[in-house]
């Protein structure tokens, strides 16, 4: 099994790190620019505060530029910290996880990925971003575009994974967050070879998995877990994989059918193994044919054990369709904002005249001078 660790940045990243550490004992570090937010991370999980030169920080307030400045002021202390050095040196892979719409995670994660890749070249870095719902505020959409711009322009050869809260739009926000966070942890568990049981058939060993998930570009994982043989009576395994690709929390795959590599891991009963084609021709028709393919075949010898099939797709194209959608959302929000400003009823009211009237009447009422008060907030 590969040695993997997670650096969770910002609230979303901290939550993913907490789940991975608690449920799978994966080593993690939680980073935030708010000491108050770090207090929500369970004790026992290493925490790092990025702050100004005086060690002070009260968060980034969704300001990516401020988050970058705080990182710049504290990066040397972070990089030379003994526990960080030990953490990075023992890993085969480090996953850097954050939301793309916030301030701290969005602003810090791409830069941190670049810095750690250069500082620890023997550790493979995979960047993971979580995109906001379409209904989230304008700043979340803009921050996401800036994050993606840095990913594609400043980190052109980066391996990365992108998840999308918008895939579950309409559900309560806390439920969406829990679902996506758990899916990220489940995918990382697959990528560290947790289900690559010893087999006499085709296998994906650590070296194979490393090659599979280090091609530049995007990684997507489809997971079918603990299903019964009878579940395949109405749908084939390939149909279930395609359905999962459409409905899971990964950003939708581009339909250009450009795929560098696929890996198929099966833990199936003898019966299903005989029926399933590991070359997944129907899935390839949907996603495209890969340049490289890897297979791991394990036969469940005990009756009653649930079946698992995992599909790993790597070297995928940038998420251009989702970027266009975000751009359209931003334009729509900006247009609504412009209309609201034009229709501002207060613009037709002579507030200056009213202020003067009120101020004149108020001269005899003690020391209260409303004009001076209004002036102190800026002239109207």
Residue pairs with C-beta under 8 A, 6 or more apart in sequence:
1 192
1 193
1 194
1 196
1 206
2 92
2 93
2 191
2 192
2 193
2 206
2 209
2 210
3 90
3 91
3 92
3 93
3 192
4 26
4 91
4 92
4 93
4 94
4 95
4 188
4 191
4 192
5 26
5 27
5 28
5 29
5 87
5 88
5 90
5 91
5 93
5 94
5 95
6 16
6 17
6 20
6 21
6 26
6 27
6 28
6 29
6 94
6 95
6 96
6 97
6 188
7 13
7 17
7 28
7 29
7 31
7 94
7 95
7 96
7 97
7 112
7 116
8 14
8 15
8 16
8 17
8 18
8 28
8 29
8 30
8 31
8 97
8 98
9 31
9 32
9 96
9 97
9 98
9 104
9 105
9 108
9 109
9 112
10 31
10 32
10 33
10 98
10 99
10 102
10 103
10 104
10 105
10 106
10 108
10 109
11 32
11 37
11 99
11 102
11 104
11 105
12 97
12 98
12 99
12 102
12 105
12 130
12 177
12 181
13 30
13 31
13 96
13 97
13 98
13 99
13 105
13 109
14 30
14 31
14 32
14 37
14 38
14 40
14 41
15 177
15 181
16 97
16 128
16 181
16 184
16 185
17 28
17 29
17 30
17 41
17 45
17 97
18 28
18 30
18 41
18 42
18 45
19 181
19 182
19 185
20 26
20 28
20 185
20 188
21 27
21 28
21 44
21 45
22 42
23 185
24 185
24 189
26 185
26 188
26 192
27 87
27 90
27 91
28 45
28 46
29 45
29 46
29 47
29 48
29 83
29 84
29 87
30 38
30 41
30 45
30 46
30 47
30 48
31 47
31 48
31 49
31 50
31 78
31 104
31 108
31 112
32 38
32 47
32 48
32 49
32 50
32 59
32 104
33 49
33 50
33 51
33 57
33 59
33 60
33 66
33 67
33 70
33 103
33 104
33 108
34 57
34 58
34 59
34 60
34 104
35 49
35 57
35 58
36 58
36 59
37 59
38 47
38 49
41 47
46 83
46 87
48 78
48 81
48 84
49 55
49 57
49 74
50 57
50 67
50 70
50 71
50 73
50 74
50 75
50 78
50 104
50 108
51 57
51 70
51 73
51 74
52 69
52 70
52 73
52 74
53 73
55 74
57 70
59 103
59 104
60 66
60 67
60 70
60 102
60 103
60 104
60 107
61 103
62 101
62 102
62 103
62 139
62 140
62 143
63 103
63 107
64 103
64 106
64 107
64 143
64 146
64 147
65 107
66 103
66 107
67 103
67 104
67 106
67 107
67 108
68 107
68 108
68 111
71 107
71 108
71 111
71 112
75 115
78 84
79 85
79 115
79 119
88 94
88 116
88 119
88 120
88 123
89 120
89 122
89 123
91 123
92 123
92 124
92 206
92 210
93 123
93 124
93 125
93 126
93 191
93 192
93 210
93 213
94 116
94 120
94 123
94 124
94 125
94 126
95 125
95 126
95 127
95 128
95 188
96 109
96 112
96 113
96 116
96 125
96 126
96 127
96 128
97 105
97 109
97 128
97 130
97 184
98 104
98 105
98 106
98 108
98 109
98 128
98 129
98 130
99 105
99 106
99 129
99 130
99 131
99 132
100 106
100 129
100 130
100 131
100 132
100 143
100 144
100 147
100 148
100 162
101 131
101 132
101 136
101 139
101 140
101 141
101 143
101 144
102 140
102 143
103 143
106 129
106 143
106 144
106 146
106 147
107 143
109 127
109 129
109 147
110 127
110 147
110 150
110 151
110 154
110 155
111 150
113 125
113 127
113 155
113 158
114 154
114 155
116 123
116 125
117 125
124 159
124 210
124 213
124 214
125 158
125 159
126 159
126 160
126 161
126 213
126 219
127 151
127 155
127 158
127 159
127 160
127 161
128 160
128 161
128 162
128 163
128 184
129 147
129 148
129 151
129 160
129 161
129 162
129 163
130 162
130 163
130 164
130 165
130 180
130 184
131 144
131 162
131 163
131 164
131 165
131 166
131 251
131 322
131 326
132 140
132 141
132 144
132 165
132 166
133 165
133 166
133 169
133 173
133 176
134 166
134 169
134 325
134 329
135 169
138 330
138 333
138 334
138 337
141 326
141 329
141 330
141 333
142 330
144 326
145 323
145 326
145 327
145 330
148 318
148 319
148 323
151 158
151 160
152 318
156 216
157 216
158 216
159 213
159 214
159 215
159 216
159 217
159 218
159 219
159 314
160 217
160 218
160 219
161 184
161 187
161 218
161 219
161 220
161 221
161 250
162 218
162 250
162 251
162 319
162 322
163 180
163 183
163 184
163 249
163 250
163 251
164 249
164 250
164 251
164 252
164 322
165 176
165 177
165 180
165 249
167 247
167 248
167 249
167 250
167 251
167 252
168 175
168 176
168 179
168 180
168 249
171 179
179 249
180 249
183 248
183 249
184 249
186 223
186 225
187 221
187 223
189 195
190 221
190 223
190 265
190 310
190 312
191 209
191 213
191 219
191 221
191 312
193 204
193 205
193 206
193 209
195 265
195 267
195 296
195 298
195 308
195 310
196 203
196 204
196 205
196 209
196 265
196 296
196 298
197 267
197 298
198 298
199 296
199 297
199 298
199 299
201 297
201 298
201 299
202 278
202 295
202 296
202 297
203 296
203 297
204 212
204 263
204 265
204 294
204 295
204 296
208 263
208 294
209 263
209 294
211 261
211 292
212 261
212 263
212 292
212 294
212 312
212 314
213 219
213 312
213 314
215 260
215 261
215 314
215 315
216 315
217 260
217 314
217 315
217 316
217 317
218 314
218 315
218 316
218 317
218 318
218 319
219 312
219 313
219 314
219 316
220 245
220 250
220 253
220 312
220 313
220 316
221 250
221 310
221 311
221 312
221 313
222 241
222 244
222 245
222 248
222 310
222 311
222 313
223 244
223 248
223 308
223 309
223 310
223 311
224 237
224 240
224 241
224 244
224 307
224 308
224 309
224 310
225 306
225 308
226 306
226 307
226 308
227 240
227 306
227 307
227 308
228 306
228 307
229 269
229 271
229 272
229 307
231 240
232 240
232 272
232 275
235 243
236 282
237 272
237 276
237 309
238 277
238 280
238 281
238 282
238 283
239 282
240 309
241 280
241 283
241 309
241 311
242 282
242 283
242 286
245 253
245 286
245 287
245 311
246 252
251 319
251 322
252 319
252 321
252 322
253 287
253 313
253 316
254 316
254 317
254 318
254 319
254 320
254 321
255 321
256 288
256 317
257 287
257 288
257 289
258 288
258 315
258 316
258 317
259 287
259 288
259 289
259 290
259 291
259 313
259 314
259 315
259 316
260 290
260 291
260 292
260 314
260 315
260 316
261 290
261 291
261 292
261 293
261 294
261 313
261 314
261 315
262 280
262 284
262 287
262 290
262 292
262 293
262 294
262 311
262 312
262 313
262 314
263 293
263 294
263 295
263 296
263 310
263 311
263 312
263 314
264 278
264 280
264 293
264 294
264 295
264 296
264 309
264 310
264 311
264 312
265 295
265 296
265 298
265 308
265 309
265 310
265 312
266 273
266 276
266 278
266 295
266 296
266 297
266 298
266 308
266 309
266 310
267 298
267 300
267 305
267 307
267 308
267 309
268 276
268 298
268 299
268 300
268 307
268 308
268 309
269 299
269 300
269 303
269 305
269 307
270 299
270 300
270 301
272 307
273 297
273 299
276 309
278 295
278 297
279 293
280 311
283 311
284 290
287 313
290 313
290 315
291 315
300 307
351 380
352 379
352 380
355 370
355 371
355 374
355 380
356 371
358 370
358 371
359 369
359 370
359 371
362 368
362 369
362 370
363 369
374 380
